[in-house]
Amino acid sequence: MLVSGSTDFSGLAAEIMKLGVILVIGVLASWGFNRLMVTISQGTMRNLREEVFDHMELPLRFFDTHQHGDIMSVYTNDIDTLRQFYGQTLPQLVNSTITLVVTFTNMVALSVPLTAISVVMVVIMLVVMGRVSGFAGSFFAQQQTDLGAVDGYIEEMMDGQKVVKVFNHEADASADFRRVNDRLRESSKRANLISNLIMPLNANLGNISCVIISVVGGWMAFSGGWGLTLGALASFITLNRNFSQPVTQVSQQMSFVTMAAAGARRVFELLDEEPEADEGYVTLVNAREMPDGTIEPVEERTGTWAWKWPHRKSGEVEYVKQAGELVRDHVDFGYTPEKTVLHDITLFAKPGQKIAFVGSTGAGKTTITNLINRFYDIEDGKIRYDGININKIRKGDLRRSLGIVLQDTHLFTGTVMDNIRYGRLDATDEECMEAARLVHADGFIRRLPQGYQTPISGDGAELSQGQCQLLAIARAAVADPPALILDEATSSIDTRTEEIVARGMDALMAGRTTLVIAHRLSTVKNADCIMVMEQGRIIERGNHDELMEQRGRYWQLYTGDKVGE
C-alpha cells in the first residue's frame, strides 16, 4: 500500500505485472482461438471438397444436363460461403452466446422483473431477425444460383473463344454476359438489402429496450419496495445493453448465415445426387491358359485376361477367357424416355473381328459404343460380352477391358509421357515409348523441345489437333486392352498421316475385337463386317464387297465419299 510521501511503488508494480500477464494471456488466447478456427474451417473445407470430388462418380446424364461452370461454382463459391461461416460467423455466435449467459446471470441477480422485460425484448428481436432472414433466404439461394450461371457462362466462353473470334461475336458475347451478370447483381442486391435491415432494426429495438428499462427501473427505484437502488439500476442498464448487443452482433452475421445456408443447400444437392450404380460382380483378372485348356488366375501381367464369374446360386467361381465376343440382342435405347434413338439393334462380333459402323451424322453410331462400356444403360434387350450379360460385370473392369479412343481428345496438364502413361499408370517409360512407336507418334514427339518430357497444358494448345489425337491413340495402345473402340480416331489426321497410323492401328488391333466408327469409308474397307446405320437402325450389314454389290446406302455413301476426295 502506498503512504503519503512514500516512494515505494512495489505494490503498483506488482499490480501492473498482473495486468500485463492477463493481457498476454488474452493475446495468446485470442491467437490460439483464431488459429484453431482457421484450422477447423480450412480443414473442414478441404474434407468437404474431397467428399464432393469423390462423389463426382455420377452418371454421364448428370454432366449432360448441368453446366460444368455451375458445377465448378459449387467447389469454389458455395463451399467458400461455408468457410466464412466457420471462420467468422460461428466464432461470433459462440462469443455472443457466452456473453448472453454471463450477462443474463448477473441481470437475474440484480432484478428479476427487469430481466423479464429484457428477455421479452430480446425475443422480439429474434423473431424480427428470423422473419427477415427467412425472407432474404430465397434471394440468397437465387444469388448462389446466378453466381453459378455466371461461372458457367465464363467457362463456356473460354472454351469457345476461337469460335467467338471466328464469327466476330465478341460484342454479342459481352452483351450476353452483361445480362447474366445483371441477374446476379439484382439477386445479390435484393438479398443484401433485406438482410441489411436486420442490424438497424435490432439496434433500435435495443434502444427501445434500454428506454423501457430506464423508465420502469426508475419507477421501481423511487417507489421503493422492489429492493432496487439507483446504483443497481445503472448497473442493470449497462447489462441490458450488453444483453442486447450480442443479438445485434449476431444480426450482423445473419447475411453470412443465410448465404452459407444457400451455399450448403447447393453443396448437399450435389452430394444427394445418386452416384453411378454398379451392381456388377464379375471382375477381370490376369490369367494363364493351361495345356488342358483350363484358365487359371495369376497375379502377374500375362497378356491373357479372364472373367472371374462367381455363380451366386451354386457358389462356384468360373473363369471365362476374355476373348472379345460381343452380342447385342434386340437393343433399344433413348437418352430420354420420350425419345428412343436406337431401335432393335442386333449384331454379333466374333473374337478378333473388326466391326465398323458407318452412316449419316446422328444415325446412332457413337451411341452404340457408349452402351458397350455402360456409360448409359439400355432400355430393352441384352448385351453379352463373352457370353456374360454386361450388367453382371463390374463397370470398372468392363471399361478396363476396352481401349477407347474418342473423337474429342482430352489431354491433361503434365508431360507428353504423363499423358501416354495415363492409359496404364504402372507402364514404364519404355512401354510408353513403344506404344508411341506403334502408332507412329514417336517421330513428332522426339521433335518436340524436350521430347517425351515436353510439358503440355490440359487443352493441348501446344500441339496440333492431329498430334493430340496421336497421343490419345498411344494412350490406348499402352493400356494393351483386350478389345478396342475407335470413335473416328483418325478424323483429325491428314490422309498421308492416316495411312501411316493405319499400319500401327492394324498392329494394335491384331487379335482384338475392334469396333470402329468411321469418318472416311476408305478406312473400313478391310473390316470383317460393316454396319450401315440410319435413324438409329441397322439398315445394311456385310463386308465392303458385299455392300458395294447391293448398291444401297453404303454404295451411295462410299461413292459420294470418293467423289468428295
C-alpha positions in Angstrom: 0.0 0.0 0.0 1.2 3.5 -0.9 1.6 6.0 2.0 1.7 9.8 1.5 5.3 10.8 0.8 6.4 7.3 0.3 8.3 6.3 -2.8 7.6 2.6 -2.5 5.9 1.5 -5.8 6.3 -2.2 -5.3 2.6 -2.8 -4.9 1.8 -0.8 -8.0 4.5 -2.6 -9.9 3.0 -6.0 -8.8 -0.4 -5.0 -10.0 0.9 -3.8 -13.3 2.7 -7.1 -13.7 -0.5 -9.0 -13.0 -2.3 -6.8 -15.6 0.4 -7.4 -18.1 0.2 -11.2 -17.5 -3.6 -11.0 -18.0 -3.1 -9.1 -21.3 -0.5 -11.5 -22.6 -2.8 -14.4 -21.7 -5.6 -12.6 -23.5 -3.4 -12.1 -26.6 -2.3 -15.8 -26.6 -5.9 -17.0 -26.1 -7.1 -14.8 -29.0 -4.2 -16.0 -31.2 -4.9 -19.6 -30.2 -8.6 -19.2 -30.8 -8.2 -17.7 -34.2 -5.6 -20.3 -35.2 -8.0 -23.0 -34.0 -10.9 -21.6 -36.0 -8.7 -21.2 -39.2 -7.5 -24.8 -38.8 -11.1 -26.1 -38.3 -12.6 -24.1 -41.1 -9.9 -24.8 -43.7 -9.7 -28.5 -42.7 -13.5 -28.8 -42.9 -13.5 -27.1 -46.4 -10.7 -29.5 -47.5 -12.6 -32.5 -46.4 -15.8 -31.2 -47.9 -14.1 -30.5 -51.3 -12.7 -34.0 -51.2 -16.1 -35.5 -50.4 -17.7 -33.6 -53.2 -14.9 -34.6 -55.7 -15.1 -38.3 -54.6 -18.9 -38.0 -55.2 -18.3 -36.9 -58.8 -18.6 -40.6 -59.9 -22.0 -39.6 -61.2 -23.8 -40.9 -64.3 -22.9 -39.1 -67.6 -26.6 -38.0 -67.8 -25.8 -35.6 -64.9 -23.0 -33.9 -66.8 -25.1 -33.8 -70.0 -27.7 -31.7 -68.2 -25.6 -29.4 -66.0 -23.2 -26.6 -67.0 -19.7 -27.5 -66.0 -19.0 -24.0 -64.8 -22.0 -24.2 -62.5 -20.6 -27.5 -61.0 -17.3 -25.8 -60.5 -19.0 -23.0 -58.7 -20.1 -25.5 -56.0 -16.4 -26.2 -55.4 -15.4 -22.6 -55.1 -18.2 -20.1 -54.3 -20.6 -22.3 -52.4 -18.0 -24.1 -50.3 -16.3 -20.7 -49.6 -19.6 -19.4 -48.1 -19.2 -22.2 -45.6 -15.6 -21.2 -44.9 -16.8 -17.7 -44.0 -19.4 -19.3 -41.7 -17.0 -21.5 -39.9 -14.2 -18.9 -39.8 -16.2 -15.8 -38.8 -19.8 -16.3 -38.1 -19.6 -19.4 -35.9 -16.9 -17.9 -33.5 -19.1 -14.7 -33.3 -22.1 -16.9 -32.4 -20.1 -18.7 -29.7 -18.8 -15.4 -28.2 -22.3 -13.9 -28.2 -23.8 -17.0 -26.5 -21.3 -16.9 -23.7 -21.9 -13.1 -23.3 -25.6 -13.7 -23.1 -25.4 -16.4 -20.5 -23.0 -14.4 -18.2 -24.9 -11.2 -18.6 -28.3 -12.9 -18.0 -27.0 -14.4 -14.7 -25.9 -11.0 -13.4 -29.2 -9.4 -14.5 -31.2 -12.0 -12.6 -29.1 -11.3 -9.5 -30.0 -7.6 -9.8 -33.7 -7.7 -10.7 -35.9 -10.5 -11.9 -38.7 -8.2 -13.2 -36.4 -6.0 -15.3 -34.7 -9.2 -16.6 -38.1 -10.5 -17.8 -38.6 -7.2 -19.7 -35.2 -7.6 -21.3 -35.9 -11.2 -22.3 -39.2 -10.2 -23.9 -37.4 -7.5 -26.0 -34.7 -10.0 -27.0 -37.3 -12.5 -28.1 -38.9 -9.7 -30.2 -35.5 -9.0 -31.7 -35.0 -12.7 -32.5 -38.5 -13.0 -34.1 -37.8 -10.0 -36.3 -34.4 -11.4 -37.2 -35.9 -14.8 -38.1 -38.6 -13.3 -40.2 -36.3 -11.0 -42.2 -33.7 -13.8 -42.6 -36.2 -16.2 -43.9 -37.4 -13.7 -46.4 -33.8 -13.0 -47.5 -33.0 -16.7 -47.7 -34.8 -17.2 -51.1 -32.8 -14.3 -52.6 -29.5 -15.6 -51.3 -30.4 -19.0 -52.8 -31.1 -17.2 -56.1 -27.8 -15.3 -55.7 -25.8 -18.6 -55.5 -27.7 -20.0 -58.5 -27.0 -16.8 -60.5 -23.4 -16.9 -59.4 -23.1 -20.5 -60.8 -24.7 -19.3 -64.0 -22.0 -16.6 -64.3 -19.3 -19.1 -63.8 -20.8 -21.4 -66.3 -21.0 -18.7 -68.9 -17.4 -17.7 -68.4 -16.3 -21.3 -68.6 -18.3 -21.8 -71.8 -16.9 -18.6 -73.4 -13.3 -19.6 -72.5 -13.7 -23.0 -74.1 -15.3 -21.4 -77.2 -13.1 -18.4 -77.6 -11.9 -19.4 -81.0 -15.4 -19.8 -82.3 -16.4 -16.4 -80.8 -13.5 -14.7 -82.6 -14.1 -16.6 -85.9 -17.6 -15.3 -86.1 -16.8 -11.8 -84.6 -19.3 -12.3 -81.8 -17.2 -10.6 -79.1 -19.8 -7.8 -78.7 -22.7 -10.3 -78.5 -20.8 -12.4 -76.0 -20.2 -9.3 -73.9 -23.9 -8.3 -74.1 -25.0 -11.8 -73.1 -22.5 -11.7 -70.2 -23.9 -8.4 -69.0 -27.4 -9.9 -68.9 -26.2 -12.8 -66.9 -24.2 -10.6 -64.6 -27.1 -8.2 -64.2 -29.3 -11.0 -62.9 -26.6 -11.8 -60.3 -26.4 -8.1 -59.3 -30.2 -7.9 -58.9 -30.5 -11.1 -56.8 -27.5 -10.0 -54.7 -28.8 -6.5 -54.2 -32.2 -7.8 -53.1 -30.7 -10.3 -50.7 -28.3 -7.8 -49.1 -30.9 -5.0 -49.0 -33.2 -7.2 -47.0 -30.6 -8.8 -44.8 -29.0 -5.4 -44.0 -32.4 -4.3 -42.4 -31.7 -6.7 -39.5 -29.0 -4.8 -37.8 -30.7 -1.3 -37.7 -34.0 -2.9 -36.6 -32.3 -4.8 -33.8 -30.2 -1.8 -32.8 -33.4 0.4 -32.5 -35.2 -2.4 -30.6 -32.2 -2.5 -28.3 -32.5 1.3 -27.7 -36.2 0.9 -27.1 -35.4 -1.9 -24.5 -33.0 0.5 -22.8 -35.6 3.3 -22.6 -38.2 0.9 -21.2 -35.8 -0.5 -18.6 -34.8 3.1 -17.6 -38.4 4.2 -17.1 -39.6 1.0 -15.3 -36.4 0.7 -13.3 -36.6 4.4 -12.3 -40.2 3.9 -11.1 -39.1 0.8 -9.2 -36.2 2.6 -7.5 -38.1 5.6 -6.4 -41.3 3.8 -5.3 -39.3 1.5 -3.0 -40.3 -2.0 -2.0 -38.6 -3.5 -5.0 -35.1 -3.6 -3.5 -33.6 -1.8 -6.4 -31.3 1.2 -5.9 -30.2 3.8 -8.4 -26.7 2.3 -8.5 -28.2 -1.2 -9.2 -30.4 0.4 -11.9 -27.4 2.0 -13.6 -25.6 -1.4 -13.5 -28.6 -3.1 -14.9 -28.9 -0.6 -17.8 -25.3 -1.4 -18.7 -26.0 -5.1 -18.5 -29.1 -4.6 -20.6 -27.0 -3.1 -23.4 -24.6 -6.0 -23.1 -27.6 -8.4 -23.2 -29.0 -6.9 -26.5 -25.6 -6.2 -28.0 -24.8 -9.9 -28.8 -28.1 -10.2 -30.6 -27.2 -7.2 -32.7 -23.8 -8.7 -33.4 -25.5 -12.0 -34.4 -27.8 -10.0 -36.7 -24.8 -8.6 -38.4 -23.7 -12.1 -39.2 -27.1 -13.2 -40.4 -26.4 -12.4 -44.0 -23.4 -14.8 -43.9 -25.6 -17.4 -42.2 -28.2 -17.1 -44.8 -25.6 -17.1 -47.6 -23.9 -20.1 -46.1 -27.3 -21.9 -45.9 -27.9 -21.2 -49.6 -24.4 -22.4 -50.5 -24.8 -25.5 -48.3 -28.1 -26.3 -50.0 -26.3 -26.4 -53.4 -23.4 -28.5 -52.0 -25.7 -31.0 -50.4 -27.9 -31.1 -53.5 -24.8 -32.2 -55.4 -23.9 -34.7 -52.7 -27.5 -36.1 -52.8 -27.2 -36.9 -56.5 -27.4 -40.6 -56.9 -23.9 -41.9 -57.8 -23.4 -44.2 -60.7 -24.9 -47.5 -59.7 -22.8 -50.6 -60.1 -24.2 -54.0 -59.1 -21.7 -55.9 -61.2 -19.9 -58.8 -59.5 -17.9 -60.3 -62.4 -14.3 -59.0 -62.5 -11.4 -59.0 -64.9 -8.2 -60.8 -63.8 -4.9 -61.7 -65.3 -4.9 -65.3 -66.3 -2.9 -68.1 -67.9 -4.3 -70.8 -70.2 -3.1 -74.2 -69.1 -2.2 -77.0 -71.6 -5.5 -78.8 -70.9 -7.4 -75.6 -71.9 -8.4 -74.6 -68.4 -8.0 -71.0 -67.2 -6.2 -70.1 -64.0 -5.9 -66.7 -62.4 -2.4 -65.3 -61.8 -1.0 -62.1 -60.2 1.5 -61.1 -62.9 0.5 -59.5 -66.2 0.5 -62.2 -68.9 -1.4 -60.5 -71.7 -4.2 -63.0 -71.2 -7.4 -62.0 -69.3 -10.3 -63.9 -67.8 -13.6 -63.0 -66.3 -13.9 -64.2 -62.7 -17.6 -65.2 -62.6 -18.9 -66.3 -59.2 -22.2 -68.1 -59.6 -24.5 -66.9 -56.8 -26.7 -70.0 -56.8 -24.1 -72.7 -56.7 -21.3 -70.6 -55.1 -18.8 -71.9 -57.6 -16.3 -69.5 -59.3 -15.9 -69.9 -63.1 -13.1 -68.3 -65.1 -14.1 -67.4 -68.6 -11.3 -66.4 -71.0 -11.7 -62.8 -72.2 -11.9 -63.3 -76.0 -13.9 -60.3 -77.1 -17.1 -61.9 -78.3 -19.9 -59.4 -78.3 -23.6 -59.9 -78.8 -26.3 -57.3 -78.9 -29.8 -58.8 -78.8 -32.7 -56.5 -79.8 -31.4 -53.5 -78.0 -33.5 -50.3 -77.6 -32.2 -47.1 -76.1 -33.1 -43.5 -75.6 -31.3 -40.7 -73.7 -34.7 -39.6 -72.5 -37.8 -41.8 -72.0 -39.7 -39.7 -74.5 -37.3 -40.4 -77.5 -35.8 -43.7 -78.5 -32.6 -43.2 -80.6 -31.7 -46.9 -81.1 -34.3 -49.4 -82.4 -34.0 -53.2 -82.2 -30.2 -53.3 -82.6 -28.9 -56.9 -83.1 -25.3 -57.7 -84.0 -22.7 -60.3 -83.4 -18.9 -59.7 -83.2 -16.7 -62.8 -83.0 -13.4 -62.7 -81.2 -10.7 -60.7 -83.2 -13.2 -59.3 -85.7 -13.2 -55.7 -86.8 -16.7 -54.3 -86.9 -17.3 -50.9 -88.4 -20.2 -48.5 -88.1 -21.0 -46.0 -90.9 -23.9 -43.7 -91.6 -25.0 -40.2 -91.5 -24.4 -37.8 -88.6 -26.9 -38.6 -85.8 -27.5 -42.1 -87.0 -26.6 -43.5 -83.6 -23.0 -44.8 -84.2 -21.4 -43.3 -81.1 -24.4 -44.2 -79.0 -23.8 -47.9 -79.7 -20.3 -47.7 -78.3 -21.5 -45.7 -75.3 -23.7 -48.6 -74.4 -21.0 -51.2 -74.5 -19.0 -49.6 -71.7 -22.2 -48.8 -69.8 -21.9 -45.0 -69.9 -25.7 -45.4 -70.3 -27.9 -48.4 -69.6 -30.2 -49.8 -72.2 -34.0 -49.8 -72.1 -34.7 -53.1 -73.6 -32.7 -56.1 -74.9 -29.4 -57.6 -73.8 -25.7 -57.0 -74.4 -23.4 -60.0 -73.8 -19.7 -59.9 -73.5 -18.0 -63.3 -73.8 -21.4 -64.8 -73.0 -21.9 -62.7 -69.9 -24.6 -60.1 -69.5 -22.7 -56.8 -69.1 -25.0 -55.8 -66.3 -23.2 -58.6 -64.3 -19.7 -57.2 -65.0 -18.3 -54.6 -62.6 -18.2 -51.3 -64.6 -14.6 -50.6 -63.8 -13.5 -54.0 -65.0 -15.7 -53.7 -68.1 -14.2 -50.4 -69.1 -10.7 -51.6 -68.3 -11.2 -54.3 -70.9 -12.0 -51.8 -73.6 -9.4 -49.4 -75.0 -11.3 -46.3 -76.2 -10.1 -43.5 -78.5 -12.7 -40.8 -78.7 -13.2 -38.3 -81.5 -12.9 -35.4 -79.0 -9.5 -36.0 -77.4 -8.6 -34.7 -74.0 -5.1 -34.3 -72.7 -4.1 -33.5 -69.1 -1.7 -30.9 -67.8 1.7 -32.6 -67.5 4.3 -34.0 -69.8 3.8 -36.0 -73.0 5.0 -39.1 -71.2 2.4 -38.5 -68.4 -0.4 -38.3 -70.9 0.6 -41.6 -72.6 1.0 -43.3 -69.3 -2.5 -42.3 -68.3 -3.6 -45.3 -70.2 -1.8 -47.6 -67.7 -0.3 -45.8 -64.7 2.2 -48.6 -64.0 3.6 -48.6 -67.5 7.4 -48.0 -67.8 8.9 -45.2 -69.9 10.0 -47.8 -72.4 6.5 -49.3 -72.7 5.1 -45.7 -73.2 7.7 -45.1 -76.0 6.9 -48.5 -77.6 3.2 -47.6 -77.7 4.1 -44.2 -79.3 6.3 -46.0 -81.9 3.5 -48.5 -82.6 1.0 -45.7 -83.6 3.8 -43.7 -85.3 3.7 -40.9 -82.7 7.3 -41.3 -81.7 8.6 -39.2 -84.6 6.8 -35.9 -83.8 7.3 -36.4 -80.1 11.1 -36.6 -80.4 11.0 -33.3 -82.4 9.4 -31.5 -79.5 11.6 -29.2 -77.4 12.0 -31.7 -74.6 10.8 -34.9 -76.3 8.7 -37.1 -74.1 9.2 -34.7 -71.2 7.8 -31.7 -73.0 5.1 -30.1 -70.8 1.7 -29.6 -72.3 -1.5 -27.9 -71.0 -4.8 -29.6 -70.5 -6.2 -28.5 -73.8 -3.0 -29.4 -75.7 -2.7 -25.9 -77.2 1.0 -26.6 -77.9 0.1 -29.4 -80.3 -1.9 -29.7 -83.4 -5.2 -31.5 -83.3 -3.8 -34.4 -85.2 -0.9 -34.7 -82.7 -3.3 -34.7 -79.8 -5.2 -37.5 -81.4 -2.0 -39.5 -81.9 -1.2 -39.2 -78.2 -4.8 -40.4 -77.4 -4.2 -43.4 -79.6 -0.8 -44.1 -78.0 -2.6 -43.8 -74.6 -5.0 -46.6 -75.6 -2.1 -48.6 -77.0 -0.1 -48.6 -73.8 -3.1 -49.9 -71.9 -2.9 -53.0 -74.1 -6.6 -53.7 -73.8 -8.4 -56.9 -74.8 -10.8 -55.0 -77.0 -10.9 -51.6 -78.8 -13.4 -48.9 -79.5 -12.3 -46.3 -82.1 -14.7 -43.4 -82.4 -13.5 -41.7 -85.5 -10.0 -42.0 -84.1 -8.2 -40.6 -87.2 -10.7 -37.9 -88.1 -8.2 -35.1 -87.3 -5.3 -36.6 -89.1 -4.4 -35.8 -92.7 -4.6 -38.6 -95.4 -0.9 -39.2 -95.5 -0.5 -39.5 -91.8 -3.7 -41.6 -91.6 -2.1 -44.2 -93.9 1.0 -44.3 -91.6 -1.2 -44.5 -88.4 -3.4 -47.1 -90.0 -0.5 -49.6 -90.2 0.2 -49.0 -86.5 -3.5 -49.4 -85.7 -3.7 -52.6 -87.6 -0.9 -53.9 -85.4 -2.7 -52.7 -82.3 -6.0 -54.3 -83.4 -4.4 -57.7 -84.3 -6.2 -60.4 -82.3 -8.5 -57.9 -80.6 -12.2 -57.4 -81.2 -12.4 -53.8 -82.5 -15.4 -51.6 -83.0 -14.7 -48.7 -85.4 -16.8 -45.6 -86.1 -15.7 -44.5 -89.5 -15.2 -40.9 -90.7 -13.7 -41.9 -94.0 -15.2 -45.0 -95.5 -11.9 -45.9 -97.2 -10.5 -46.7 -93.7 -13.0 -49.5 -93.1 -12.8 -51.4 -96.4 -10.9 -54.2 -94.6 -13.5 -54.5 -91.8 -14.9 -58.0 -91.3 -18.4 -56.6 -91.1 -19.7 -53.1 -91.8 -23.0 -51.9 -90.2 -24.8 -49.2 -92.1 -27.0 -47.1 -89.8 -29.8 -44.6 -90.4 -32.0 -43.1 -87.7 -31.0 -45.5 -85.0 -31.5 -48.7 -87.1 -29.1 -51.0 -88.9 -30.3 -51.0 -92.5 -27.4 -52.9 -94.1 -24.6 -55.2 -93.0 -21.8 -57.1 -94.7 -18.3 -56.6 -95.8 -17.2 -53.9 -98.3 -17.6 -56.0 -101.4 -21.0 -57.4 -100.4 -22.3 -53.9 -99.6 -21.0 -52.5 -102.9 -22.7 -55.2 -104.8 -26.0 -54.3 -103.1 -25.7 -50.7 -104.5 -27.7 -49.5 -101.5 -27.0 -46.8 -98.9 -23.4 -47.9 -98.3 -22.7 -47.7 -102.0 -24.2 -44.1 -102.1 -22.0 -43.1 -99.1 -18.9 -44.7 -100.5 -19.1 -43.3 -104.0 -20.1 -39.9 -102.6 -17.0 -40.0 -100.3 -14.8 -40.9 -103.3 -16.2 -38.0 -105.3 -15.6 -35.7 -102.3 -11.9 -36.8 -102.2 
